[in-house]
Amino acid sequence: MTDTLLIIDSLLKYISLIFLIYCSINFCYKLILKKQYSINDFRISLITLIFVFFKFSASLLWIFSDLIFEEKNLVTFFIVLLGFYLHNKVVESRKKFFRLFIFYSISIYFLMMT
C-alpha cells in the first residue's frame, strides 16, 4: 500500500511540475509579447490547478498510511489557488498573465522542495 502511494505521489508531483513549468513559460511569453488572454489559457491554468489539487489530495493520504505529511504540498496548493483566484478578478490580459506567472512560478519553487 505504501509503495503504491509513493509511486502515485511522485507521479503526480512530476505531472504537476510539468504543467506548472509549461504554464509559467507560456504566461511569461504571452506577458512579454502582450498577447490577449484566451479561453485556452484559462483551461490550461485550470488543469494545472486540478493536478496540483490531486497532488495535495494524494499527500493527505499519507496521514492515514503512517507516513509523514509535508506541509509544502499544502502551501503549493494554496499558492496556485490564490493565483488562480486573483487572476479571475482582473479583466486586463496583461495583469492576468502577470498574476498567473508570479504565483505559478512561486509554486514551482515549493513543489521542487518536496
Number of C-alpha atoms within 10 A of each C-alpha: 6 12 8 9 15 15 11 14 20 16 13 20 22 14 16 23 21 14 20 28 18 16 21 23 15 15 25 18 14 19 19 11 10 12 13 14 18 9 9 9 17 15 11 16 22 15 15 24 23 16 19 28 21 17 25 23 15 19 26 18 16 17 12 10 12 9 13 12 15 14 12 17 24 19 15 25 23 18 21 27 19 16 23 21 13 15 20 13 9 12 10 11 16 18 15 23 25 19 20 24 24 16 22 31 20 17 25 20 12 17 22 12 9 12
